[in-house]
Amino acid sequence: MAGDDPGIGVFFVPIEDPTKAVKATRIAKNLPSEIIGIVPPTIEYLVYRIEIRTQFSGMVDKPLKIIKVITSDFMIELA
């Protein structure tokens, strides 16, 4: 994730209560078309969307001032 705002990162956002989003703290791979990480152990719900919150603007030295949110079209269901 690009930027220094503490609100950036990969988040698991529960469908039932989006205010209970949990940030993934362990990201192993971060590419434009692929992100690999570990599901946070503190999640409580069964169905989630993934949100990527970033300040990436396309230029390394010019981050966005406002966080851009990218939300997955798919849902993840925990077993």
C-alpha positions in Angstrom: 0.0 0.0 0.0 1.3 3.4 -0.8 1.1 6.4 1.6 1.8 7.1 5.2 -1.8 7.6 6.5 -2.5 5.0 9.2 -5.9 4.3 7.5 -4.3 2.6 4.5 -4.0 -1.1 4.0 -6.0 -4.2 3.2 -9.2 -4.6 5.2 -11.7 -7.4 5.8 -15.1 -5.6 5.9 -18.0 -7.7 7.2 -21.1 -7.6 5.1 -23.3 -7.5 8.2 -21.6 -4.6 9.8 -19.1 -2.6 7.7 -18.1 -0.5 10.7 -16.3 -3.6 12.1 -13.6 -3.7 9.4 -10.4 -5.4 10.4 -7.0 -4.5 8.9 -4.7 -7.3 7.7 -1.3 -6.8 9.3 0.7 -9.4 7.4 0.9 -8.8 3.6 3.3 -11.2 1.9 2.9 -10.0 -1.7 1.6 -6.6 -3.0 1.4 -6.4 -6.8 -1.1 -4.5 -9.0 -3.1 -7.6 -9.8 -2.3 -9.8 -6.8 -2.2 -9.4 -3.0 -1.4 -12.2 -0.7 -1.8 -12.0 3.1 -2.9 -13.7 6.2 -6.5 -13.4 7.4 -6.5 -11.4 10.7 -7.2 -13.7 13.7 -9.7 -11.1 15.2 -12.4 -11.4 12.6 -15.8 -12.3 14.0 -18.2 -12.6 11.1 -18.6 -15.2 8.3 -18.9 -13.1 5.1 -16.6 -10.3 4.1 -15.6 -8.0 1.2 -12.0 -6.9 0.8 -11.1 -3.2 0.7 -7.8 -1.8 -0.4 -7.3 1.6 1.0 -4.4 3.4 -0.6 -2.8 6.8 -1.4 -1.1 5.5 -4.5 -1.4 8.0 -7.4 0.7 6.3 -10.0 3.7 8.3 -9.0 5.9 7.2 -6.2 6.8 10.7 -5.0 3.3 12.1 -5.2 0.8 10.2 -3.0 -2.9 11.1 -3.0 -4.0 13.5 -0.2 -7.2 11.6 0.2 -7.3 7.8 0.7 -8.7 5.9 -2.3 -10.9 2.9 -1.5 -11.1 -0.1 -3.8 -13.8 -2.7 -2.9 -13.9 -6.2 -4.1 -16.8 -7.3 -6.3 -16.6 -10.8 -4.6 -17.3 -11.9 -1.1 -15.2 -14.2 1.1 -17.0 -16.7 3.3 -15.1 -18.2 6.1 -15.5 -21.9 6.9 
